[in-house]
Amino acid sequence: MRSLLLTILLFSLMGGSVLAQDPVDVSIVINGKALDGDPPPRLVGESIYIPMRKVFTALGAQVRSENNVIIAQRGRLMMSFRPNVNVANVDGKEIELEEAPLLLAGTVYVPLRFDSVAYDGNTKTVTVVPGAAAAAPEISVPQERIALLKTGLTQLVVGNQGAILKVRDASGDKEVYYRGLDDRDTAPYSDKDHDGIVGACGVQNDLKGWVKDTIEAFTVLPKRQAIAFLGMVYSIPSSSVKDPGPAVDDAIEEFLISVVKENKSVVLRRQAVLSMAVGDQEDLEVLEAVLRLYETSENLWETFPVQQYFQYHADDLRKLPNFPAIRARVAAVNSLYTANILQYLDGQKP
């Protein structure tokens, strides 16, 4: 059980905008025993970060540092990573982290994942709960389908601005489809892109089913690639013979909105906005989710694709009867991006 908790705490890293790194008065309790507060937990953005060595040691792991590489081992489970790098190695396999561990005041910190711990805001206590870590959402997708999804999604190379940039073969050694550089002009998908990506991933014969399975099995899949894949499908025009239908679009919209509203990872929220941006048609619920994020987030990295959303959809938005209210909400946001977005909405090029 402690090995499971150790894995969850490291590799389910929760996103958070790095706006502050202040110590917080929060107690950490593991197996009923409170840890001392030196070094203290820290508040980074909206997330509580915990000292990695202290917590992992309390969970029964041996922790050491070699040439700026942090190594944690318990039994046969071994993992290693570098501070401020979002790639880790688990038993010889490289894994991309949603958020990198941070080196703060000489201590390596990892962000809490609140489905593996219980947090009491009244007593300011974080309690590691073994039962919570063991629990997992029920997934009805067959394991062989999940394995195929993992393989296909891992083939996708996803950019910060350009959505899916290219597709590699299953071995990862050969590039089988290339779209362009990581630039906002690359993000909108063409009909050729749809064919190339869907074909390279081998999901052309059951696109509707693969979308359904991706959403249901999301928690066990490469998450960023999964969101990018759903965005690519969402971008298929309704007039195309490849379009899986309005019900699939509705399911993708609902899923992306939930990620933007509820997911703790800034990386995944950002990717969801980019997937919304490349969508084929305007949707009022999607628009509201994007506007709300722009109004409430102070993280410029997270809100960067909001510009792309308005850039790609400005023509359709100007046709809406409530366009003046939309423009006014954008104008009221104190952000470096507001001027550019207003120019897009006004039909001008920044």
C-alpha positions as CSV (number, residue, x, y, z in Angstrom):
1,M,0.0,0.0,0.0
2,R,2.8,2.4,0.8
3,S,4.3,1.8,-2.6
4,L,1.0,2.7,-4.2
5,L,0.9,5.9,-2.2
6,L,4.4,6.7,-3.1
7,T,3.7,6.4,-6.8
8,I,0.5,8.4,-6.6
9,L,2.1,11.3,-4.7
10,L,4.9,11.5,-7.3
11,F,3.3,10.8,-10.6
12,S,-0.2,12.3,-10.2
13,L,1.3,15.7,-9.8
14,M,-1.3,18.4,-9.5
15,G,-1.1,21.5,-11.6
16,G,-0.9,25.0,-10.1
17,S,0.1,28.4,-11.3
18,V,3.4,29.4,-9.7
19,L,2.4,32.7,-8.2
20,A,3.8,32.3,-4.7
21,Q,6.0,30.0,-2.8
22,D,5.1,30.9,0.8
23,P,5.2,28.5,3.8
24,V,1.7,27.5,5.0
25,D,0.5,26.4,8.4
26,V,-0.6,22.9,7.4
27,S,0.1,19.7,9.3
28,I,0.9,16.4,7.5
29,V,-0.4,13.2,9.1
30,I,0.8,9.8,7.8
31,N,-0.5,6.6,9.3
32,G,-1.9,8.6,12.2
33,K,1.4,10.3,13.0
34,A,1.9,14.0,12.5
35,L,5.2,15.0,10.8
36,D,7.1,17.9,12.2
37,G,6.9,21.2,10.2
38,D,10.5,21.5,9.1
39,P,10.7,22.0,6.2
40,P,7.1,23.4,6.0
41,P,4.6,22.7,3.3
42,R,4.3,25.6,0.8
43,L,1.6,27.3,-1.1
44,V,2.4,27.5,-4.8
45,G,-0.3,29.3,-6.7
46,E,-3.5,27.5,-5.5
47,S,-1.8,24.3,-4.6
48,I,-0.2,23.0,-1.4
49,Y,3.3,21.5,-2.0
50,I,4.8,19.0,0.4
51,P,8.5,18.3,1.1
52,M,9.2,15.2,-0.9
53,R,12.0,13.5,1.2
54,K,10.1,13.9,4.5
55,V,6.9,12.4,3.1
56,F,8.4,9.6,1.0
57,T,10.6,8.6,4.0
58,A,7.5,8.5,6.2
59,L,5.9,6.2,3.6
60,G,8.8,3.8,3.9
61,A,11.0,4.8,1.0
62,Q,14.7,5.3,0.9
63,V,15.5,8.7,-0.7
64,R,18.9,9.8,-1.9
65,S,20.4,12.4,-4.2
66,E,23.1,11.7,-6.8
67,N,24.4,14.4,-9.2
68,N,21.2,16.5,-8.7
69,V,19.0,13.4,-9.4
70,I,16.5,12.4,-6.7
71,I,16.1,8.7,-6.3
72,A,13.4,7.1,-4.2
73,Q,13.2,3.4,-3.6
74,R,10.9,1.0,-1.6
75,G,11.2,-2.6,-2.2
76,R,11.5,-3.3,-6.0
77,L,9.9,0.1,-6.9
78,M,12.5,2.7,-7.9
79,M,11.9,6.1,-9.3
80,S,14.2,9.0,-10.1
81,F,13.8,12.6,-11.3
82,R,15.4,16.0,-11.4
83,P,13.9,19.1,-9.7
84,N,12.2,21.4,-12.1
85,V,12.1,18.8,-14.9
86,N,8.8,17.2,-15.8
87,V,10.2,13.8,-16.8
88,A,10.8,11.0,-14.3
89,N,12.1,7.4,-14.6
90,V,10.2,4.6,-13.1
91,D,11.9,1.2,-13.1
92,G,13.8,2.1,-16.3
93,K,10.8,3.6,-18.1
94,E,10.6,7.3,-18.8
95,I,7.3,9.0,-17.8
96,E,6.2,12.6,-18.5
97,L,4.9,14.4,-15.4
98,E,2.0,16.8,-15.6
99,E,4.0,19.2,-13.4
100,A,7.7,19.1,-12.4
101,P,8.8,18.8,-8.8
102,L,10.1,22.1,-7.5
103,L,13.3,23.0,-5.7
104,L,12.2,25.6,-3.1
105,A,14.5,27.0,-0.4
106,G,16.9,24.1,-0.9
107,T,14.1,21.4,-0.5
108,V,12.5,19.4,-3.3
109,Y,8.7,19.7,-3.1
110,V,5.9,17.9,-4.9
111,P,2.2,19.1,-5.1
112,L,-0.5,17.2,-3.3
113,R,-3.0,15.1,-5.1
114,F,-6.3,15.5,-3.2
115,D,-7.7,12.2,-4.2
116,S,-4.9,10.4,-2.4
117,V,-5.1,12.4,0.8
118,A,-7.7,14.0,2.9
119,Y,-7.4,17.7,3.6
120,D,-9.3,19.4,6.5
121,G,-9.4,23.1,5.8
122,N,-10.7,23.8,9.3
123,T,-7.8,22.1,11.2
124,K,-5.4,22.7,8.3
125,T,-4.4,19.1,8.3
126,V,-3.3,16.9,5.4
127,T,-3.9,13.2,6.1
128,V,-2.6,10.4,3.9
129,V,-5.5,7.9,3.7
130,P,-4.6,4.4,2.5
131,G,-8.2,3.6,1.5
132,A,-8.4,6.7,-0.6
133,A,-5.3,5.9,-2.5
134,A,-6.5,2.3,-3.2
135,A,-9.8,3.4,-4.6
136,A,-10.0,3.9,-8.3
137,P,-12.8,4.9,-10.6
138,E,-14.5,2.0,-12.2
139,I,-13.6,1.7,-15.9
140,S,-15.5,-0.7,-18.2
141,V,-13.2,-0.3,-21.1
142,P,-11.5,-3.6,-21.8
143,Q,-7.8,-3.8,-20.9
144,E,-6.9,-4.6,-24.5
145,R,-8.6,-1.4,-25.7
146,I,-6.8,0.6,-23.0
147,A,-3.5,-0.9,-24.1
148,L,-4.2,0.1,-27.7
149,L,-5.3,3.6,-26.7
150,K,-2.1,4.1,-24.6
151,T,0.0,3.0,-27.6
152,G,-1.8,5.3,-30.0
153,L,-1.8,8.3,-27.7
154,T,1.9,7.9,-26.9
155,Q,2.6,8.3,-30.6
156,L,1.3,11.8,-30.5
157,V,3.7,14.7,-30.1
158,V,1.8,17.6,-28.6
159,G,2.9,21.2,-28.6
160,N,2.0,24.1,-26.3
161,Q,0.5,26.2,-29.1
162,G,0.3,24.0,-32.2
163,A,-1.9,21.1,-30.7
164,I,-0.7,17.8,-32.2
165,L,2.5,18.5,-34.1
166,K,3.4,15.1,-35.4
167,V,2.8,11.4,-35.0
168,R,5.5,8.7,-34.5
169,D,5.2,5.0,-35.1
170,A,4.5,2.6,-32.3
171,S,8.2,2.2,-31.6
172,G,8.6,5.9,-31.3
173,D,11.6,5.8,-33.6
174,K,10.0,6.9,-36.9
175,E,8.0,10.0,-37.7
176,V,4.9,8.9,-39.7
177,Y,3.0,12.2,-40.0
178,Y,4.2,15.8,-39.6
179,R,2.1,18.9,-39.2
180,G,4.4,21.8,-38.4
181,L,6.3,23.7,-35.7
182,D,4.9,24.5,-32.3
183,D,3.2,27.7,-33.4
184,R,-0.4,29.0,-33.1
185,D,-0.8,29.0,-36.9
186,T,-0.2,25.2,-36.8
187,A,-3.0,24.5,-34.4
188,P,-6.1,24.5,-36.7
189,Y,-6.4,21.1,-38.3
190,S,-6.9,20.5,-42.0
191,D,-8.8,17.6,-43.7
192,K,-5.4,16.2,-44.5
193,D,-4.4,16.4,-40.8
194,H,-7.5,14.5,-39.8
195,D,-6.7,11.7,-42.2
196,G,-3.0,11.6,-41.3
197,I,-3.5,11.6,-37.5
198,V,-6.4,9.2,-37.4
199,G,-4.8,6.8,-39.8
200,A,-1.4,6.9,-38.1
201,C,-3.0,6.1,-34.7
202,G,-5.1,3.3,-36.3
203,V,-8.5,4.5,-35.0
204,Q,-10.1,5.3,-38.3
205,N,-12.5,2.3,-38.2
206,D,-14.1,3.1,-34.9
207,L,-13.5,6.8,-34.2
208,K,-16.7,7.2,-32.2
209,G,-15.8,4.2,-30.0
210,W,-12.3,5.4,-29.4
211,V,-13.5,8.8,-28.3
212,K,-15.9,7.2,-25.8
213,D,-13.2,5.0,-24.4
214,T,-10.7,7.8,-24.2
215,I,-13.1,9.9,-22.1
216,E,-14.0,6.9,-19.8
217,A,-10.5,5.7,-19.4
218,F,-8.9,9.1,-19.2
219,T,-7.5,8.6,-15.7
220,V,-5.2,5.8,-16.8
221,L,-4.2,7.2,-20.2
222,P,-1.5,9.8,-21.2
223,K,-3.7,12.7,-20.2
224,R,-2.3,15.5,-22.3
225,Q,-2.2,13.5,-25.4
226,A,-5.7,12.3,-24.7
227,I,-7.0,15.8,-24.5
228,A,-5.2,16.8,-27.7
229,F,-6.7,13.7,-29.5
230,L,-10.2,14.7,-28.4
231,G,-9.5,18.2,-29.7
232,M,-8.5,16.9,-33.0
233,V,-11.7,14.9,-33.3
234,Y,-13.7,17.9,-32.1
235,S,-12.2,19.9,-35.0
236,I,-13.6,17.6,-37.7
237,P,-16.3,19.6,-39.6
238,S,-19.8,18.4,-39.3
239,S,-20.0,18.4,-43.1
240,S,-17.1,15.8,-43.3
241,V,-17.8,12.1,-43.8
242,K,-15.3,11.5,-41.0
243,D,-17.3,13.4,-38.5
244,P,-18.5,11.0,-35.8
245,G,-21.7,13.0,-35.2
246,P,-23.2,15.6,-32.9
247,A,-23.5,13.2,-29.9
248,V,-19.7,12.7,-30.0
249,D,-19.1,16.5,-30.2
250,D,-21.4,17.0,-27.2
251,A,-19.5,14.4,-25.2
252,I,-16.2,16.0,-26.1
253,E,-17.5,19.5,-25.2
254,E,-18.8,18.3,-21.8
255,F,-15.5,16.6,-21.1
256,L,-13.3,19.5,-22.0
257,I,-15.5,21.9,-20.0
258,S,-15.1,19.7,-17.0
259,V,-11.3,19.7,-17.4
260,V,-11.2,23.5,-17.5
261,K,-13.6,23.8,-14.6
262,E,-12.4,21.0,-12.3
263,N,-9.0,19.6,-13.1
264,K,-6.2,20.6,-10.7
265,S,-3.5,20.5,-13.4
266,V,-2.7,23.8,-15.1
267,V,-1.1,21.8,-17.9
268,L,-4.3,19.9,-18.6
269,R,-6.6,22.9,-18.3
270,R,-4.4,24.8,-20.8
271,Q,-4.5,21.8,-23.2
272,A,-8.3,21.6,-22.9
273,V,-8.6,25.3,-23.8
274,L,-6.5,24.7,-26.9
275,S,-8.7,21.7,-27.8
276,M,-11.7,24.0,-27.5
277,A,-10.0,26.6,-29.6
278,V,-9.6,24.3,-32.6
279,G,-13.2,23.2,-32.5
280,D,-15.2,23.4,-35.7
281,Q,-18.2,25.3,-34.5
282,E,-19.0,27.8,-31.8
283,D,-20.7,26.6,-28.7
284,L,-22.1,28.9,-26.0
285,E,-21.2,26.6,-23.1
286,V,-17.6,26.3,-24.4
287,L,-17.5,30.1,-24.8
288,E,-18.6,30.6,-21.2
289,A,-16.0,28.1,-19.9
290,V,-13.2,30.0,-21.8
291,L,-14.4,33.4,-20.7
292,R,-14.7,32.3,-17.1
293,L,-11.1,30.9,-17.1
294,Y,-9.8,34.1,-18.6
295,E,-11.6,36.2,-16.0
296,T,-10.4,34.1,-13.0
297,S,-6.9,32.9,-13.8
298,E,-3.9,35.1,-13.3
299,N,-1.5,32.5,-14.9
300,L,-0.5,33.9,-18.3
301,W,0.9,30.5,-19.4
302,E,-2.5,28.9,-18.7
303,T,-4.5,31.6,-20.5
304,F,-2.3,31.9,-23.6
305,P,-4.6,29.6,-25.7
306,V,-7.5,31.8,-24.8
307,Q,-6.1,34.2,-27.4
308,Q,-6.2,31.3,-30.0
309,Y,-9.8,30.6,-29.1
310,F,-10.8,34.1,-29.9
311,Q,-8.5,34.3,-32.9
312,Y,-10.1,31.2,-34.5
313,H,-13.7,32.0,-33.6
314,A,-13.9,35.8,-33.8
315,D,-15.9,35.8,-37.1
316,D,-18.6,33.5,-35.6
317,L,-18.6,35.4,-32.3
318,R,-19.3,38.7,-34.0
319,K,-22.6,37.2,-35.3
320,L,-23.9,36.4,-31.9
321,P,-26.6,38.7,-30.5
322,N,-24.7,39.0,-27.2
323,F,-21.4,39.9,-28.8
324,P,-21.2,43.3,-27.2
325,A,-21.5,41.6,-23.8
326,I,-18.8,39.1,-24.7
327,R,-16.5,41.9,-25.8
328,A,-17.1,43.8,-22.7
329,R,-16.2,40.8,-20.5
330,V,-12.9,40.4,-22.3
331,A,-12.2,44.1,-22.1
332,A,-12.7,44.0,-18.3
333,V,-9.9,41.5,-17.8
334,N,-6.6,42.9,-16.7
335,S,-4.3,40.7,-18.8
336,L,-1.4,41.2,-21.3
337,Y,-3.5,39.3,-23.8
338,T,-6.7,41.5,-23.6
339,A,-5.5,44.0,-26.3
340,N,-4.8,41.2,-28.8
341,I,-8.1,39.4,-28.1
342,L,-10.0,42.7,-28.6
343,Q,-8.3,43.2,-31.9
344,Y,-9.4,39.7,-33.0
345,L,-12.9,40.4,-31.9
346,D,-12.9,43.7,-33.8
347,G,-11.7,42.0,-37.0
348,Q,-8.2,43.4,-36.8
349,K,-4.9,41.7,-36.9
350,P,-2.7,42.4,-33.8
